[in-house]
Structure formats: structure tokens, C-alpha cells
Amino acid sequence: MTIIHNEGRDPIIQIANEFTVIQVSYTSTGQRERLLINSPRLGFQTLLDPLQLESLTWQPPEMFSKLLDTPYGPGTELNARPLSALFGKD
């Protein structure tokens, strides 16, 4: 985890592993507080309010696995096959 100091604004938290980099920051627009989640490598971002964040805690692990069916964003289907398919054993 890295903290990116953001020139007088709230810091950005960057979390990375061998697969991706995600940046999380806080934003406030009027009376609305949200987290901005940014994927700088893929160019996607989303704003989540407190209720949307809480709803993540209600989800079973299978829901998050389903999200990985399109790991490179909307409109990108993962066409993975088992390795055994290469050898004609499927």
C-alpha cells in the first residue's frame, strides 16, 4: 500500500498486486460523501456512497467471483478454457 500526497487535497491510497493497481480517495460534493475508486491501468473509475459501500458487505464471495468474468472491464468476456482442453481431454 502506498499513500500518494495529493497537493493540499485528501491523500490517495494506492493498493497493488501482480495483477492490478487500484487507487482509492475520498471526495465530497456538497452534502454527499463518497469514495472514488480508480483503476489507472484500465481507465475505469466509480464513485460509491456509504450505502453502496455497505451493500458490498452483504454480498457472498460468489458475487465477487462473478465480477471477474470480465476482468478487463465491461464488454470484455473472458474466454478461458481449462488446460486439459488443449490436450483434447474435455
URKAHU-V217238 format. One record per backbone hydrogen bond with DSSP energy under -1.0 kcal/mol. NH is the residue of the N-H (numbers start at 1). CO is the residue of the C=O. E is the energy in kcal/mol with one decimal. If there is no record, write none. Layout:
nh=(NH & NH)
co=(CO & CO)
e=(E & E)
This chain:
nh=(2 & 4 & 9 & 12 & 13 & 14 & 15 & 17 & 22 & 23 & 24 & 25 & 27 & 29 & 32 & 34 & 35 & 36 & 37 & 38 & 39 & 43 & 46 & 48 & 53 & 54 & 55 & 57 & 59 & 63 & 65 & 66 & 67 & 69 & 70 & 73 & 76 & 78 & 85 & 86 & 88 & 89)
co=(14 & 12 & 6 & 4 & 24 & 2 & 22 & 20 & 15 & 38 & 13 & 36 & 34 & 32 & 29 & 27 & 48 & 25 & 46 & 23 & 44 & 39 & 37 & 35 & 49 & 50 & 51 & 54 & 56 & 60 & 61 & 62 & 63 & 66 & 67 & 70 & 73 & 69 & 82 & 83 & 85 & 84)
e=(-2.6 & -3.5 & -1.7 & -2.6 & -2.9 & -3.3 & -2.9 & -2.2 & -3.0 & -2.8 & -3.0 & -2.3 & -2.6 & -2.5 & -1.9 & -2.7 & -2.5 & -3.4 & -2.9 & -3.2 & -3.4 & -2.4 & -2.2 & -2.5 & -2.4 & -2.6 & -2.3 & -1.6 & -1.0 & -1.6 & -1.8 & -2.1 & -1.4 & -1.9 & -1.2 & -1.7 & -1.4 & -1.6 & -1.8 & -1.5 & -1.1 & -2.1)
